[in-house]
C-alpha cells in the first residue's frame, strides 16, 4: 500500500502566509518516484492559488464538497467544480464537520458526499473516529463501524479503490494528545478487519488507513512503523515546514 500524507489547512491562511509556506514546502526533496503520495487541502478560496504555486509532485485536495450536483445551492461547491480546479482528492466527514454544532453532518450525508465524489473521479479521504466520551465508554470500535457501514451501503466494492480511510480520534485533534502507537494500531486493525468482513478481503488488503490527531515530526515515525498505519492526515503541523519531515516518515515502511 502506497503511503499517503494529507495536509489539512482547515480555515487558516491568507495568500501571503500560504504563499510563504508553499515556498518552504517547494524547497523540500522531491517525492516523485517515491512510495508516497502527498496531498494538501487549502480553504476553498485558495484552491486555484495553491495549485498554481504548489510543487507538482504534491496533489491538491478540497476540505469538503456539496452532497450532489451543482444548482441552486447558495454557498456550496460541487465536485465538478473541484475537478475543474484540479482537485484530485476531497476530505469528507472530518470530525469538525460531524460535530461542530453549526454543521452537524450525519453519517448519511457523509456517505452521500462520498458516493458523489467518487462518481466524479475524485479520491475521498473518509474521516472516522470517536469522541472522548465514546472512547471512555468503550464505544470506539462501534462508532467507527457505524460510520463505515453508512459509506459501505452507499458505494460499490469497486468504488472502495477511490477511498482512503482516515482514523482521527476526536479527542486527539488539535489537543496535543495523541493516540499511542498501540492504540492507533488497534483501531486501524479493527477497521481493516471490519472492511474484510463487510466489504471484501481484497478491499481490506488494499485500502489505506491513515492516522490523524496531533501528528507531528516528533511522533510520526513511531506511528508509521505500525503495521496497519498507511500514512497520516495532518492538521496544524501541515501549516509548518515541519510537514516535510512527516512526509519523510514514509521511509519507515521501506
C-alpha positions as CSV (number, residue, x, y, z in Angstrom):
1,X,0.0,0.0,0.0
2,X,1.4,3.4,-1.0
3,X,2.0,5.6,2.0
4,X,-0.2,8.7,2.0
5,X,0.2,12.0,3.8
6,X,-2.5,14.6,3.6
7,X,-2.3,18.2,5.0
8,X,-5.5,19.9,6.0
9,X,-5.0,23.6,6.3
10,X,-8.6,24.0,7.7
11,X,-9.9,27.6,7.9
12,X,-6.4,29.1,8.0
13,X,-4.2,31.3,5.9
14,X,-4.0,34.3,3.5
15,X,-2.4,34.5,0.1
16,X,0.6,35.9,1.8
17,X,1.0,33.3,4.5
18,X,0.2,30.4,2.3
19,X,2.5,31.6,-0.5
20,X,5.3,31.8,2.1
21,X,4.5,28.3,3.3
22,X,4.5,26.9,-0.2
23,X,7.9,28.4,-0.9
24,X,9.3,26.4,2.0
25,X,7.4,23.2,1.1
26,X,8.5,23.5,-2.5
27,X,12.2,23.6,-1.4
28,X,11.9,20.1,0.0
29,X,13.2,17.0,-1.7
30,X,11.1,15.6,-4.5
31,X,8.8,12.6,-3.8
32,X,8.4,11.7,-7.4
33,X,9.2,8.0,-7.8
34,X,9.0,7.5,-4.0
35,X,6.4,5.2,-2.5
36,X,4.4,8.1,-1.0
37,X,1.6,10.3,-2.1
38,X,1.2,13.8,-0.7
39,X,-1.9,16.0,-0.9
40,X,-2.6,19.4,0.6
41,X,-6.1,20.8,1.3
42,X,-6.3,24.6,1.4
43,X,-9.5,26.5,2.1
44,X,-11.9,26.8,-1.0
45,X,-10.9,30.3,-2.0
46,X,-7.2,29.3,-2.3
47,X,-7.6,26.1,-4.3
48,X,-6.5,27.6,-7.6
49,X,-3.9,29.8,-5.9
50,X,-2.4,26.7,-4.2
51,X,-2.4,24.6,-7.4
52,X,-0.6,27.3,-9.3
53,X,2.0,27.8,-6.6
54,X,2.5,24.3,-5.2
55,X,5.1,21.8,-6.4
56,X,3.8,19.5,-9.0
57,X,4.6,16.3,-7.1
58,X,2.1,17.3,-4.4
59,X,-1.6,16.7,-5.1
60,X,-4.5,19.1,-4.4
61,X,-7.4,18.2,-2.1
62,X,-10.5,20.1,-1.1
63,X,-11.8,20.0,2.5
64,X,-15.4,19.3,1.7
65,X,-17.9,19.2,-1.1
66,X,-21.6,19.6,-1.8
67,X,-23.8,16.5,-1.5
68,X,-25.0,16.5,-5.1
69,X,-24.8,18.1,-8.5
70,X,-24.5,21.9,-8.9
71,X,-27.6,24.0,-8.9
72,X,-29.5,26.4,-6.7
73,X,-27.4,25.7,-3.5
74,X,-26.1,29.0,-2.3
75,X,-22.7,28.9,-0.8
76,X,-22.0,25.3,-1.8
77,X,-19.2,23.9,-4.0
78,X,-19.8,20.9,-6.3
79,X,-17.4,18.0,-7.1
80,X,-17.4,19.1,-10.7
81,X,-16.1,22.5,-9.7
82,X,-13.4,20.8,-7.6
83,X,-12.4,18.7,-10.6
84,X,-12.3,21.8,-12.7
85,X,-9.9,23.4,-10.3
86,X,-7.5,20.5,-10.4
87,X,-8.5,18.7,-7.2
88,X,-7.5,15.0,-7.0
89,X,-8.8,14.4,-3.5
90,X,-11.5,15.6,-1.1
91,X,-11.7,15.2,2.6
92,X,-15.2,14.1,3.7
93,X,-16.6,13.5,7.2
94,X,-14.0,15.4,9.1
95,X,-14.9,15.4,12.8
96,X,-15.2,19.2,12.8
97,X,-18.0,18.8,10.1
98,X,-19.6,15.9,12.0
99,X,-19.5,17.6,15.5
100,X,-19.4,21.4,15.3
101,X,-22.9,22.5,16.4
102,X,-23.1,24.9,13.4
103,X,-22.7,22.0,10.9
104,X,-23.5,18.5,12.4
105,X,-23.2,16.4,9.3
106,X,-24.8,13.0,9.7
107,X,-23.4,9.6,8.7
108,X,-25.9,9.6,5.8
109,X,-24.7,13.0,4.4
110,X,-21.1,11.8,4.7
111,X,-22.0,8.6,2.7
112,X,-23.8,10.6,0.0
113,X,-20.9,13.0,-0.4
114,X,-18.5,10.1,-0.7
115,X,-20.6,8.5,-3.4
116,X,-20.9,11.7,-5.4
117,X,-17.2,12.5,-5.2
118,X,-16.1,9.0,-6.3
119,X,-18.5,9.1,-9.3
120,X,-16.9,12.4,-10.3
121,X,-13.5,10.8,-10.3
122,X,-12.2,12.3,-7.0
123,X,-10.5,10.2,-4.4
124,X,-12.2,10.5,-1.0
125,X,-10.3,10.8,2.3
126,X,-13.0,9.5,4.5
127,X,-12.7,10.6,8.2
128,X,-14.0,8.4,11.0
129,X,-13.3,8.5,14.8
130,X,-14.8,8.7,18.3
131,X,-15.3,11.4,20.8
132,X,-13.5,11.2,24.2
133,X,-16.7,10.1,26.0
134,X,-17.3,7.4,23.4
135,X,-13.7,6.1,23.9
136,X,-14.2,6.2,27.7
137,X,-17.5,4.2,27.3
138,X,-15.7,1.5,25.3
139,X,-17.5,2.6,22.1
140,X,-14.5,3.3,19.8
141,X,-15.0,0.3,17.5
142,X,-18.8,0.6,17.5
143,X,-18.6,4.3,16.4
144,X,-16.0,3.6,13.7
145,X,-18.0,0.7,12.4
146,X,-21.3,2.7,12.3
147,X,-19.5,5.4,10.3
148,X,-18.0,2.9,7.9
149,X,-21.3,1.0,7.5
150,X,-23.1,4.1,6.2
151,X,-20.5,4.5,3.5
152,X,-20.4,0.8,2.6
153,X,-24.1,0.9,1.9
154,X,-23.6,3.9,-0.4
155,X,-20.7,2.7,-2.6
156,X,-19.8,-0.5,-4.5
157,X,-16.9,-2.7,-3.5
158,X,-15.1,-1.5,-6.7
159,X,-15.5,2.1,-5.6
160,X,-13.5,1.4,-2.4
161,X,-10.4,1.8,-4.6
162,X,-11.2,5.5,-4.5
163,X,-11.4,5.7,-0.7
164,X,-8.6,6.4,1.7
165,X,-9.8,6.0,5.3
166,X,-8.5,8.4,8.0
167,X,-9.0,7.4,11.6
168,X,-9.0,10.5,13.7
169,X,-9.8,10.1,17.4
170,X,-11.7,13.4,18.0
171,X,-10.1,13.8,21.5
172,X,-6.6,13.9,19.8
173,X,-7.4,16.5,17.1
174,X,-5.6,19.8,17.9
175,X,-5.4,19.0,21.6
176,X,-1.7,17.8,21.7
177,X,-3.0,14.4,22.9
178,X,-2.0,11.6,20.6
179,X,-3.2,8.1,20.5
180,X,-0.3,5.8,21.4
181,X,1.1,3.8,18.5
182,X,-0.5,0.7,20.2
183,X,-3.9,2.5,20.4
184,X,-3.7,3.6,16.7
185,X,-2.7,0.1,15.5
186,X,-5.5,-1.5,17.5
187,X,-8.2,0.7,15.8
188,X,-6.6,0.5,12.4
189,X,-6.5,-3.3,12.6
190,X,-10.2,-3.3,13.7
191,X,-11.1,-1.1,10.8
192,X,-9.3,-3.3,8.3
193,X,-11.0,-6.3,9.9
194,X,-14.4,-4.8,9.6
195,X,-13.8,-4.0,5.9
196,X,-12.6,-7.6,5.3
197,X,-15.8,-9.0,6.8
198,X,-18.3,-6.5,5.4
199,X,-16.8,-5.5,2.0
200,X,-14.1,-8.0,0.9
201,X,-10.7,-9.3,1.9
202,X,-9.3,-7.8,-1.3
203,X,-10.5,-4.3,-0.4
204,X,-9.3,-4.7,3.2
205,X,-5.8,-5.6,2.0
206,X,-5.7,-2.7,-0.5
207,X,-7.4,0.2,1.4
208,X,-5.1,2.7,3.0
209,X,-5.9,3.7,6.6
210,X,-4.3,7.0,7.8
211,X,-3.9,8.2,11.4
212,X,-4.8,11.8,12.3
213,X,-4.8,13.6,15.6
214,X,-1.9,15.9,16.7
215,X,0.5,14.2,14.3
216,X,3.9,15.9,14.4
217,X,7.5,15.5,13.3
218,X,8.2,14.1,16.8
219,X,5.7,11.2,16.8
220,X,5.2,10.4,13.1
221,X,8.0,7.8,12.7
222,X,6.9,5.6,15.5
223,X,3.3,5.7,14.3
224,X,4.4,5.0,10.7
225,X,6.1,1.8,11.9
226,X,2.7,0.3,12.9
227,X,1.6,-2.5,10.5
228,X,-1.8,-1.0,9.7
229,X,-0.9,2.7,9.7
230,X,-0.6,3.7,6.0
231,X,0.1,7.4,6.4
232,X,-1.3,10.5,8.1
233,X,-3.9,13.2,7.8
234,X,-2.1,16.2,9.3
235,X,-3.8,19.4,10.7
236,X,-1.7,22.1,12.4
237,X,1.6,20.7,11.5
238,X,0.8,20.9,7.8
239,X,0.9,24.7,8.2
240,X,4.6,24.5,9.0
241,X,7.7,23.5,7.1
242,X,7.9,20.5,9.5
243,X,5.3,18.9,7.3
244,X,8.1,17.7,5.1
245,X,9.5,15.6,8.0
246,X,6.1,13.9,8.4
247,X,6.2,13.2,4.6
248,X,9.6,11.7,5.1
249,X,8.3,9.2,7.7
250,X,7.2,7.0,4.8
251,X,10.7,5.7,4.8
252,X,9.9,3.8,8.0
253,X,7.9,1.4,5.7
254,X,10.9,0.6,3.5
